[in-house]
Amino acid sequence: MALPLKGGVYMVTYEAINILIQFGILHALWAAVLVAMIALCANRKK
């Protein structure tokens, strides 16, 4: 791949942003699942 330096840097930045967005969504989903599980456990204990 003989990309110009500027284009290569842009592509790397774009890929990095995509990865960060995907990881952010995954972390948000995990946080929501954990909160839901804790809420269910708390409701059952009452």
mmCIF entry with sequence, helices, sheets and N, C-alpha, C, O atoms, coordinates in Angstrom:
data_MODEL
# 
_entry.id   MODEL 
# 
_entity.id                         1 
_entity.type                       polymer 
_entity.pdbx_number_of_molecules   1 
# 
_entity_poly.entity_id                      1 
_entity_poly.type                           'polypeptide(L)' 
_entity_poly.nstd_linkage                   no 
_entity_poly.nstd_monomer                   no 
_entity_poly.pdbx_seq_one_letter_code       MALPLKGGVYMVTYEAINILIQFGILHALWAAVLVAMIALCANRKK 
_entity_poly.pdbx_seq_one_letter_code_can   MALPLKGGVYMVTYEAINILIQFGILHALWAAVLVAMIALCANRKK 
_entity_poly.pdbx_strand_id                 A 
# 
loop_
_entity_poly_seq.entity_id 
_entity_poly_seq.num 
_entity_poly_seq.mon_id 
_entity_poly_seq.hetero 
1 1  MET n 
1 2  ALA n 
1 3  LEU n 
1 4  PRO n 
1 5  LEU n 
1 6  LYS n 
1 7  GLY n 
1 8  GLY n 
1 9  VAL n 
1 10 TYR n 
1 11 MET n 
1 12 VAL n 
1 13 THR n 
1 14 TYR n 
1 15 GLU n 
1 16 ALA n 
1 17 ILE n 
1 18 ASN n 
1 19 ILE n 
1 20 LEU n 
1 21 ILE n 
1 22 GLN n 
1 23 PHE n 
1 24 GLY n 
1 25 ILE n 
1 26 LEU n 
1 27 HIS n 
1 28 ALA n 
1 29 LEU n 
1 30 TRP n 
1 31 ALA n 
1 32 ALA n 
1 33 VAL n 
1 34 LEU n 
1 35 VAL n 
1 36 ALA n 
1 37 MET n 
1 38 ILE n 
1 39 ALA n 
1 40 LEU n 
1 41 CYS n 
1 42 ALA n 
1 43 ASN n 
1 44 ARG n 
1 45 LYS n 
1 46 LYS n 
# 
_struct_asym.id          A 
_struct_asym.entity_id   1 
# 
_struct_conf.conf_type_id            HELX_P 
_struct_conf.id                      HELX_P1 
_struct_conf.pdbx_PDB_helix_id       AA1 
_struct_conf.beg_label_comp_id       LEU 
_struct_conf.beg_label_asym_id       A 
_struct_conf.beg_label_seq_id        5 
_struct_conf.pdbx_beg_PDB_ins_code   ? 
_struct_conf.end_label_comp_id       LYS 
_struct_conf.end_label_asym_id       A 
_struct_conf.end_label_seq_id        45 
_struct_conf.pdbx_end_PDB_ins_code   ? 
_struct_conf.beg_auth_comp_id        LEU 
_struct_conf.beg_auth_asym_id        A 
_struct_conf.beg_auth_seq_id         5 
_struct_conf.end_auth_comp_id        LYS 
_struct_conf.end_auth_asym_id        A 
_struct_conf.end_auth_seq_id         45 
_struct_conf.pdbx_PDB_helix_class    1 
_struct_conf.details                 ? 
_struct_conf.pdbx_PDB_helix_length   41 
# 
_struct_conf_type.id          HELX_P 
_struct_conf_type.criteria    ? 
_struct_conf_type.reference   ? 
# 
loop_
_atom_site.group_PDB 
_atom_site.id 
_atom_site.type_symbol 
_atom_site.label_atom_id 
_atom_site.label_alt_id 
_atom_site.label_comp_id 
_atom_site.label_asym_id 
_atom_site.label_entity_id 
_atom_site.label_seq_id 
_atom_site.pdbx_PDB_ins_code 
_atom_site.Cartn_x 
_atom_site.Cartn_y 
_atom_site.Cartn_z 
_atom_site.occupancy 
_atom_site.B_iso_or_equiv 
_atom_site.pdbx_formal_charge 
_atom_site.auth_seq_id 
_atom_site.auth_comp_id 
_atom_site.auth_asym_id 
_atom_site.auth_atom_id 
_atom_site.pdbx_PDB_model_num 
ATOM 1   N N  . MET A 1 1  ? 0.848   -1.196  0.000  1.00 0.00 ? 1  MET A N  1 
ATOM 2   C CA . MET A 1 1  ? 0.000   0.000   0.000  1.00 0.00 ? 1  MET A CA 1 
ATOM 3   C C  . MET A 1 1  ? 0.880   1.240   0.000  1.00 0.00 ? 1  MET A C  1 
ATOM 4   O O  . MET A 1 1  ? 1.508   1.558   1.010  1.00 0.00 ? 1  MET A O  1 
ATOM 5   N N  . ALA A 1 2  ? 0.927   1.941   -1.125 1.00 0.00 ? 2  ALA A N  1 
ATOM 6   C CA . ALA A 1 2  ? 1.756   3.149   -1.229 1.00 0.00 ? 2  ALA A CA 1 
ATOM 7   C C  . ALA A 1 2  ? 0.864   4.379   -1.070 1.00 0.00 ? 2  ALA A C  1 
ATOM 8   O O  . ALA A 1 2  ? 0.613   5.110   -2.028 1.00 0.00 ? 2  ALA A O  1 
ATOM 9   N N  . LEU A 1 3  ? 0.398   4.588   0.140  1.00 0.00 ? 3  LEU A N  1 
ATOM 10  C CA . LEU A 1 3  ? -0.437  5.766   0.388  1.00 0.00 ? 3  LEU A CA 1 
ATOM 11  C C  . LEU A 1 3  ? 0.451   6.956   0.723  1.00 0.00 ? 3  LEU A C  1 
ATOM 12  O O  . LEU A 1 3  ? 1.526   6.778   1.295  1.00 0.00 ? 3  LEU A O  1 
ATOM 13  N N  . PRO A 1 4  ? 0.026   8.153   0.380  1.00 0.00 ? 4  PRO A N  1 
ATOM 14  C CA . PRO A 1 4  ? 0.750   9.347   0.843  1.00 0.00 ? 4  PRO A CA 1 
ATOM 15  C C  . PRO A 1 4  ? 0.700   9.395   2.368  1.00 0.00 ? 4  PRO A C  1 
ATOM 16  O O  . PRO A 1 4  ? -0.220  8.859   2.985  1.00 0.00 ? 4  PRO A O  1 
ATOM 17  N N  . LEU A 1 5  ? 1.687   10.036  2.962  1.00 0.00 ? 5  LEU A N  1 
ATOM 18  C CA . LEU A 1 5  ? 1.783   10.064  4.427  1.00 0.00 ? 5  LEU A CA 1 
ATOM 19  C C  . LEU A 1 5  ? 0.510   10.645  5.048  1.00 0.00 ? 5  LEU A C  1 
ATOM 20  O O  . LEU A 1 5  ? -0.022  10.094  6.011  1.00 0.00 ? 5  LEU A O  1 
ATOM 21  N N  . LYS A 1 6  ? 0.027   11.760  4.494  1.00 0.00 ? 6  LYS A N  1 
ATOM 22  C CA . LYS A 1 6  ? -1.148  12.423  5.066  1.00 0.00 ? 6  LYS A CA 1 
ATOM 23  C C  . LYS A 1 6  ? -2.356  11.484  5.013  1.00 0.00 ? 6  LYS A C  1 
ATOM 24  O O  . LYS A 1 6  ? -3.083  11.346  5.997  1.00 0.00 ? 6  LYS A O  1 
ATOM 25  N N  . GLY A 1 7  ? -2.567  10.837  3.857  1.00 0.00 ? 7  GLY A N  1 
ATOM 26  C CA . GLY A 1 7  ? -3.696  9.919   3.737  1.00 0.00 ? 7  GLY A CA 1 
ATOM 27  C C  . GLY A 1 7  ? -3.547  8.739   4.684  1.00 0.00 ? 7  GLY A C  1 
ATOM 28  O O  . GLY A 1 7  ? -4.525  8.286   5.280  1.00 0.00 ? 7  GLY A O  1 
ATOM 29  N N  . GLY A 1 8  ? -2.314  8.239   4.823  1.00 0.00 ? 8  GLY A N  1 
ATOM 30  C CA . GLY A 1 8  ? -2.084  7.107   5.725  1.00 0.00 ? 8  GLY A CA 1 
ATOM 31  C C  . GLY A 1 8  ? -2.402  7.477   7.163  1.00 0.00 ? 8  GLY A C  1 
ATOM 32  O O  . GLY A 1 8  ? -3.045  6.714   7.883  1.00 0.00 ? 8  GLY A O  1 
ATOM 33  N N  . VAL A 1 9  ? -1.947  8.654   7.574  1.00 0.00 ? 9  VAL A N  1 
ATOM 34  C CA . VAL A 1 9  ? -2.218  9.102   8.946  1.00 0.00 ? 9  VAL A CA 1 
ATOM 35  C C  . VAL A 1 9  ? -3.717  9.257   9.143  1.00 0.00 ? 9  VAL A C  1 
ATOM 36  O O  . VAL A 1 9  ? -4.251  8.886   10.188 1.00 0.00 ? 9  VAL A O  1 
ATOM 37  N N  . TYR A 1 10 ? -4.402  9.807   8.134  1.00 0.00 ? 10 TYR A N  1 
ATOM 38  C CA . TYR A 1 10 ? -5.855  9.983   8.247  1.00 0.00 ? 10 TYR A CA 1 
ATOM 39  C C  . TYR A 1 10 ? -6.543  8.635   8.405  1.00 0.00 ? 10 TYR A C  1 
ATOM 40  O O  . TYR A 1 10 ? -7.445  8.492   9.230  1.00 0.00 ? 10 TYR A O  1 
ATOM 41  N N  . MET A 1 11 ? -6.120  7.640   7.616  1.00 0.00 ? 11 MET A N  1 
ATOM 42  C CA . MET A 1 11 ? -6.747  6.314   7.710  1.00 0.00 ? 11 MET A CA 1 
ATOM 43  C C  . MET A 1 11 ? -6.512  5.708   9.085  1.00 0.00 ? 11 MET A C  1 
ATOM 44  O O  . MET A 1 11 ? -7.429  5.146   9.683  1.00 0.00 ? 11 MET A O  1 
ATOM 45  N N  . VAL A 1 12 ? -5.280  5.820   9.593  1.00 0.00 ? 12 VAL A N  1 
ATOM 46  C CA . VAL A 1 12 ? -4.977  5.267   10.921 1.00 0.00 ? 12 VAL A CA 1 
ATOM 47  C C  . VAL A 1 12 ? -5.843  5.950   11.974 1.00 0.00 ? 12 VAL A C  1 
ATOM 48  O O  . VAL A 1 12 ? -6.387  5.294   12.862 1.00 0.00 ? 12 VAL A O  1 
ATOM 49  N N  . THR A 1 13 ? -5.967  7.277   11.868 1.00 0.00 ? 13 THR A N  1 
ATOM 50  C CA . THR A 1 13 ? -6.793  8.011   12.834 1.00 0.00 ? 13 THR A CA 1 
ATOM 51  C C  . THR A 1 13 ? -8.247  7.558   12.744 1.00 0.00 ? 13 THR A C  1 
ATOM 52  O O  . THR A 1 13 ? -8.914  7.368   13.762 1.00 0.00 ? 13 THR A O  1 
ATOM 53  N N  . TYR A 1 14 ? -8.729  7.386   11.511 1.00 0.00 ? 14 TYR A N  1 
ATOM 54  C CA . TYR A 1 14 ? -10.117 6.951   11.313 1.00 0.00 ? 14 TYR A CA 1 
ATOM 55  C C  . TYR A 1 14 ? -10.335 5.576   11.925 1.00 0.00 ? 14 TYR A C  1 
ATOM 56  O O  . TYR A 1 14 ? -11.339 5.347   12.600 1.00 0.00 ? 14 TYR A O  1 
ATOM 57  N N  . GLU A 1 15 ? -9.391  4.651   11.692 1.00 0.00 ? 15 GLU A N  1 
ATOM 58  C CA . GLU A 1 15 ? -9.517  3.299   12.262 1.00 0.00 ? 15 GLU A CA 1 
ATOM 59  C C  . GLU A 1 15 ? -9.486  3.370   13.781 1.00 0.00 ? 15 GLU A C  1 
ATOM 60  O O  . GLU A 1 15 ? -10.267 2.692   14.449 1.00 0.00 ? 15 GLU A O  1 
ATOM 61  N N  . ALA A 1 16 ? -8.588  4.184   14.333 1.00 0.00 ? 16 ALA A N  1 
ATOM 62  C CA . ALA A 1 16 ? -8.481  4.304   15.787 1.00 0.00 ? 16 ALA A CA 1 
ATOM 63  C C  . ALA A 1 16 ? -9.788  4.837   16.368 1.00 0.00 ? 16 ALA A C  1 
ATOM 64  O O  . ALA A 1 16 ? -10.246 4.355   17.404 1.00 0.00 ? 16 ALA A O  1 
ATOM 65  N N  . ILE A 1 17 ? -10.388 5.824   15.713 1.00 0.00 ? 17 ILE A N  1 
ATOM 66  C CA . ILE A 1 17 ? -11.659 6.380   16.199 1.00 0.00 ? 17 ILE A CA 1 
ATOM 67  C C  . ILE A 1 17 ? -12.748 5.307   16.147 1.00 0.00 ? 17 ILE A C  1 
ATOM 68  O O  . ILE A 1 17 ? -13.544 5.187   17.078 1.00 0.00 ? 17 ILE A O  1 
ATOM 69  N N  . ASN A 1 18 ? -12.784 4.529   15.063 1.00 0.00 ? 18 ASN A N  1 
ATOM 70  C CA . ASN A 1 18 ? -13.779 3.458   14.960 1.00 0.00 ? 18 ASN A CA 1 
ATOM 71  C C  . ASN A 1 18 ? -13.608 2.459   16.088 1.00 0.00 ? 18 ASN A C  1 
ATOM 72  O O  . ASN A 1 18 ? -14.591 2.043   16.702 1.00 0.00 ? 18 ASN A O  1 
ATOM 73  N N  . ILE A 1 19 ? -12.358 2.063   16.372 1.00 0.00 ? 19 ILE A N  1 
ATOM 74  C CA . ILE A 1 19 ? -12.099 1.093   17.443 1.00 0.00 ? 19 ILE A CA 1 
ATOM 75  C C  . ILE A 1 19 ? -12.544 1.679   18.782 1.00 0.00 ? 19 ILE A C  1 
ATOM 76  O O  . ILE A 1 19 ? -13.174 0.990   19.584 1.00 0.00 ? 19 ILE A O  1 
ATOM 77  N N  . LEU A 1 20 ? -12.216 2.954   19.026 1.00 0.00 ? 20 LEU A N  1 
ATOM 78  C CA . LEU A 1 20 ? -12.595 3.579   20.294 1.00 0.00 ? 20 LEU A CA 1 
ATOM 79  C C  . LEU A 1 20 ? -14.115 3.620   20.431 1.00 0.00 ? 20 LEU A C  1 
ATOM 80  O O  . LEU A 1 20 ? -14.648 3.354   21.508 1.00 0.00 ? 20 LEU A O  1 
ATOM 81  N N  . ILE A 1 21 ? -14.816 3.954   19.340 1.00 0.00 ? 21 ILE A N  1 
ATOM 82  C CA . ILE A 1 21 ? -16.281 4.006   19.391 1.00 0.00 ? 21 ILE A CA 1 
ATOM 83  C C  . ILE A 1 21 ? -16.834 2.619   19.700 1.00 0.00 ? 21 ILE A C  1 
ATOM 84  O O  . ILE A 1 21 ? -17.729 2.477   20.533 1.00 0.00 ? 21 ILE A O  1 
ATOM 85  N N  . GLN A 1 22 ? -16.301 1.591   19.027 1.00 0.00 ? 22 GLN A N  1 
ATOM 86  C CA . GLN A 1 22 ? -16.794 0.236   19.258 1.00 0.00 ? 22 GLN A CA 1 
ATOM 87  C C  . GLN A 1 22 ? -16.537 -0.188  20.701 1.00 0.00 ? 22 GLN A C  1 
ATOM 88  O O  . GLN A 1 22 ? -17.416 -0.761  21.345 1.00 0.00 ? 22 GLN A O  1 
ATOM 89  N N  . PHE A 1 23 ? -15.332 0.092   21.216 1.00 0.00 ? 23 PHE A N  1 
ATOM 90  C CA . PHE A 1 23 ? -15.028 -0.279  22.600 1.00 0.00 ? 23 PHE A CA 1 
ATOM 91  C C  . PHE A 1 23 ? -15.915 0.506   23.559 1.00 0.00 ? 23 PHE A C  1 
ATOM 92  O O  . PHE A 1 23 ? -16.367 -0.034  24.569 1.00 0.00 ? 23 PHE A O  1 
ATOM 93  N N  . GLY A 1 24 ? -16.167 1.776   23.250 1.00 0.00 ? 24 GLY A N  1 
ATOM 94  C CA . GLY A 1 24 ? -17.024 2.588   24.112 1.00 0.00 ? 24 GLY A CA 1 
ATOM 95  C C  . GLY A 1 24 ? -18.429 2.016   24.179 1.00 0.00 ? 24 GLY A C  1 
ATOM 96  O O  . GLY A 1 24 ? -19.033 1.974   25.251 1.00 0.00 ? 24 GLY A O  1 
ATOM 97  N N  . ILE A 1 25 ? -18.959 1.570   23.029 1.00 0.00 ? 25 ILE A N  1 
ATOM 98  C CA . ILE A 1 25 ? -20.299 0.982   23.001 1.00 0.00 ? 25 ILE A CA 1 
ATOM 99  C C  . ILE A 1 25 ? -20.304 -0.313  23.802 1.00 0.00 ? 25 ILE A C  1 
ATOM 100 O O  . ILE A 1 25 ? -21.238 -0.571  24.561 1.00 0.00 ? 25 ILE A O  1 
ATOM 101 N N  . LEU A 1 26 ? -19.261 -1.133  23.637 1.00 0.00 ? 26 LEU A N  1 
ATOM 102 C CA . LEU A 1 26 ? -19.191 -2.396  24.376 1.00 0.00 ? 26 LEU A CA 1 
ATOM 103 C C  . LEU A 1 26 ? -19.143 -2.126  25.874 1.00 0.00 ? 26 LEU A C  1 
ATOM 104 O O  . LEU A 1 26 ? -19.833 -2.794  26.645 1.00 0.00 ? 26 LEU A O  1 
ATOM 105 N N  . HIS A 1 27 ? -18.337 -1.155  26.297 1.00 0.00 ? 27 HIS A N  1 
ATOM 106 C CA . HIS A 1 27 ? -18.239 -0.843  27.723 1.00 0.00 ? 27 HIS A CA 1 
ATOM 107 C C  . HIS A 1 27 ? -19.575 -0.312  28.246 1.00 0.00 ? 27 HIS A C  1 
ATOM 108 O O  . HIS A 1 27 ? -19.977 -0.643  29.361 1.00 0.00 ? 27 HIS A O  1 
ATOM 109 N N  . ALA A 1 28 ? -20.263 0.506   27.450 1.00 0.00 ? 28 ALA A N  1 
ATOM 110 C CA . ALA A 1 28 ? -21.562 1.030   27.871 1.00 0.00 ? 28 ALA A CA 1 
ATOM 111 C C  . ALA A 1 28 ? -22.561 -0.114  28.026 1.00 0.00 ? 28 ALA A C  1 
ATOM 112 O O  . ALA A 1 28 ? -23.345 -0.128  28.976 1.00 0.00 ? 28 ALA A O  1 
ATOM 113 N N  . LEU A 1 29 ? -22.538 -1.080  27.093 1.00 0.00 ? 29 LEU A N  1 
ATOM 114 C CA . LEU A 1 29 ? -23.449 -2.226  27.192 1.00 0.00 ? 29 LEU A CA 1 
ATOM 115 C C  . LEU A 1 29 ? -23.137 -3.042  28.437 1.00 0.00 ? 29 LEU A C  1 
ATOM 116 O O  . LEU A 1 29 ? -24.052 -3.433  29.163 1.00 0.00 ? 29 LEU A O  1 
ATOM 117 N N  . TRP A 1 30 ? -21.852 -3.306  28.698 1.00 0.00 ? 30 TRP A N  1 
ATOM 118 C CA . TRP A 1 30 ? -21.479 -4.074  29.894 1.00 0.00 ? 30 TRP A CA 1 
ATOM 119 C C  . TRP A 1 30 ? -21.936 -3.339  31.145 1.00 0.00 ? 30 TRP A C  1 
ATOM 120 O O  . TRP A 1 30 ? -22.464 -3.962  32.066 1.00 0.00 ? 30 TRP A O  1 
ATOM 121 N N  . ALA A 1 31 ? -21.741 -2.020  31.194 1.00 0.00 ? 31 ALA A N  1 
ATOM 122 C CA . ALA A 1 31 ? -22.158 -1.245  32.362 1.00 0.00 ? 31 ALA A CA 1 
ATOM 123 C C  . ALA A 1 31 ? -23.667 -1.353  32.554 1.00 0.00 ? 31 ALA A C  1 
ATOM 124 O O  . ALA A 1 31 ? -24.136 -1.512  33.682 1.00 0.00 ? 31 ALA A O  1 
ATOM 125 N N  . ALA A 1 32 ? -24.435 -1.269  31.462 1.00 0.00 ? 32 ALA A N  1 
ATOM 126 C CA . ALA A 1 32 ? -25.893 -1.368  31.557 1.00 0.00 ? 32 ALA A CA 1 
ATOM 127 C C  . ALA A 1 32 ? -26.299 -2.749  32.062 1.00 0.00 ? 32 ALA A C  1 
ATOM 128 O O  . ALA A 1 32 ? -27.200 -2.867  32.893 1.00 0.00 ? 32 ALA A O  1 
ATOM 129 N N  . VAL A 1 33 ? -25.635 -3.798  31.559 1.00 0.00 ? 33 VAL A N  1 
ATOM 130 C CA . VAL A 1 33 ? -25.958 -5.166  31.997 1.00 0.00 ? 33 VAL A CA 1 
ATOM 131 C C  . VAL A 1 33 ? -25.649 -5.323  33.482 1.00 0.00 ? 33 VAL A C  1 
ATOM 132 O O  . VAL A 1 33 ? -26.455 -5.885  34.223 1.00 0.00 ? 33 VAL A O  1 
ATOM 133 N N  . LEU A 1 34 ? -24.497 -4.835  33.926 1.00 0.00 ? 34 LEU A N  1 
ATOM 134 C CA . LEU A 1 34 ? -24.129 -4.958  35.342 1.00 0.00 ? 34 LEU A CA 1 
ATOM 135 C C  . LEU A 1 34 ? -25.126 -4.207  36.219 1.00 0.00 ? 34 LEU A C  1 
ATOM 136 O O  . LEU A 1 34 ? -25.556 -4.722  37.252 1.00 0.00 ? 34 LEU A O  1 
ATOM 137 N N  . VAL A 1 35 ? -25.494 -2.997  35.814 1.00 0.00 ? 35 VAL A N  1 
ATOM 138 C CA . VAL A 1 35 ? -26.458 -2.213  36.604 1.00 0.00 ? 35 VAL A CA 1 
ATOM 139 C C  . VAL A 1 35 ? -27.794 -2.943  36.673 1.00 0.00 ? 35 VAL A C  1 
ATOM 140 O O  . VAL A 1 35 ? -28.419 -2.990  37.732 1.00 0.00 ? 35 VAL A O  1 
ATOM 141 N N  . ALA A 1 36 ? -28.238 -3.515  35.549 1.00 0.00 ? 36 ALA A N  1 
ATOM 142 C CA . ALA A 1 36 ? -29.515 -4.234  35.529 1.00 0.00 ? 36 ALA A CA 1 
ATOM 143 C C  . ALA A 1 36 ? -29.451 -5.453  36.447 1.00 0.00 ? 36 ALA A C  1 
ATOM 144 O O  . ALA A 1 36 ? -30.401 -5.721  37.181 1.00 0.00 ? 36 ALA A O  1 
ATOM 145 N N  . MET A 1 37 ? -28.341 -6.196  36.413 1.00 0.00 ? 37 MET A N  1 
ATOM 146 C CA . MET A 1 37 ? -28.208 -7.379  37.265 1.00 0.00 ? 37 MET A CA 1 
ATOM 147 C C  . MET A 1 37 ? -28.210 -6.984  38.736 1.00 0.00 ? 37 MET A C  1 
ATOM 148 O O  . MET A 1 37 ? -28.854 -7.640  39.555 1.00 0.00 ? 37 MET A O  1 
ATOM 149 N N  . ILE A 1 38 ? -27.492 -5.914  39.075 1.00 0.00 ? 38 ILE A N  1 
ATOM 150 C CA . ILE A 1 38 ? -27.453 -5.456  40.472 1.00 0.00 ? 38 ILE A CA 1 
ATOM 151 C C  . ILE A 1 38 ? -28.848 -5.027  40.912 1.00 0.00 ? 38 ILE A C  1 
ATOM 152 O O  . ILE A 1 38 ? -29.264 -5.325  42.032 1.00 0.00 ? 38 ILE A O  1 
ATOM 153 N N  . ALA A 1 39 ? -29.573 -4.330  40.039 1.00 0.00 ? 39 ALA A N  1 
ATOM 154 C CA . ALA A 1 39 ? -30.925 -3.881  40.381 1.00 0.00 ? 39 ALA A CA 1 
ATOM 155 C C  . ALA A 1 39 ? -31.839 -5.083  40.606 1.00 0.00 ? 39 ALA A C  1 
ATOM 156 O O  . ALA A 1 39 ? -32.634 -5.086  41.546 1.00 0.00 ? 39 ALA A O  1 
ATOM 157 N N  . LEU A 1 40 ? -31.734 -6.105  39.752 1.00 0.00 ? 40 LEU A N  1 
ATOM 158 C CA . LEU A 1 40 ? -32.574 -7.296  39.914 1.00 0.00 ? 40 LEU A CA 1 
ATOM 159 C C  . LEU A 1 40 ? -32.253 -7.996  41.232 1.00 0.00 ? 40 LEU A C  1 
ATOM 160 O O  . LEU A 1 40 ? -33.163 -8.395  41.960 1.00 0.00 ? 40 LEU A O  1 
ATOM 161 N N  . CYS A 1 41 ? -30.974 -8.147  41.542 1.00 0.00 ? 41 CYS A N  1 
ATOM 162 C CA . CYS A 1 41 ? -30.581 -8.803  42.796 1.00 0.00 ? 41 CYS A CA 1 
ATOM 163 C C  . CYS A 1 41 ? -31.097 -8.006  43.990 1.00 0.00 ? 41 CYS A C  1 
ATOM 164 O O  . CYS A 1 41 ? -31.593 -8.591  44.953 1.00 0.00 ? 41 CYS A O  1 
ATOM 165 N N  . ALA A 1 42 ? -30.989 -6.692  43.942 1.00 0.00 ? 42 ALA A N  1 
ATOM 166 C CA . ALA A 1 42 ? -31.443 -5.851  45.047 1.00 0.00 ? 42 ALA A CA 1 
ATOM 167 C C  . ALA A 1 42 ? -32.955 -5.985  45.214 1.00 0.00 ? 42 ALA A C  1 
ATOM 168 O O  . ALA A 1 42 ? -33.450 -6.033  46.340 1.00 0.00 ? 42 ALA A O  1 
ATOM 169 N N  . ASN A 1 43 ? -33.693 -6.045  44.102 1.00 0.00 ? 43 ASN A N  1 
ATOM 170 C CA . ASN A 1 43 ? -35.147 -6.171  44.191 1.00 0.00 ? 43 ASN A CA 1 
ATOM 171 C C  . ASN A 1 43 ? -35.543 -7.531  44.756 1.00 0.00 ? 43 ASN A C  1 
ATOM 172 O O  . ASN A 1 43 ? -36.510 -7.619  45.513 1.00 0.00 ? 43 ASN A O  1 
ATOM 173 N N  . ARG A 1 44 ? -34.817 -8.593  44.407 1.00 0.00 ? 44 ARG A N  1 
ATOM 174 C CA . ARG A 1 44 ? -35.157 -9.926  44.898 1.00 0.00 ? 44 ARG A CA 1 
ATOM 175 C C  . ARG A 1 44 ? -34.877 -10.063 46.388 1.00 0.00 ? 44 ARG A C  1 
ATOM 176 O O  . ARG A 1 44 ? -35.573 -10.803 47.084 1.00 0.00 ? 44 ARG A O  1 
ATOM 177 N N  . LYS A 1 45 ? -33.863 -9.356  46.884 1.00 0.00 ? 45 LYS A N  1 
ATOM 178 C CA . LYS A 1 45 ? -33.506 -9.479  48.301 1.00 0.00 ? 45 LYS A CA 1 
ATOM 179 C C  . LYS A 1 45 ? -34.551 -8.819  49.192 1.00 0.00 ? 45 LYS A C  1 
ATOM 180 O O  . LYS A 1 45 ? -34.713 -9.210  50.348 1.00 0.00 ? 45 LYS A O  1 
ATOM 181 N N  . LYS A 1 46 ? -35.260 -7.826  48.668 1.00 0.00 ? 46 LYS A N  1 
ATOM 182 C CA . LYS A 1 46 ? -36.240 -7.106  49.502 1.00 0.00 ? 46 LYS A CA 1 
ATOM 183 C C  . LYS A 1 46 ? -37.407 -8.007  49.894 1.00 0.00 ? 46 LYS A C  1 
ATOM 184 O O  . LYS A 1 46 ? -38.319 -7.566  50.593 1.00 0.00 ? 46 LYS A O  1 
# 
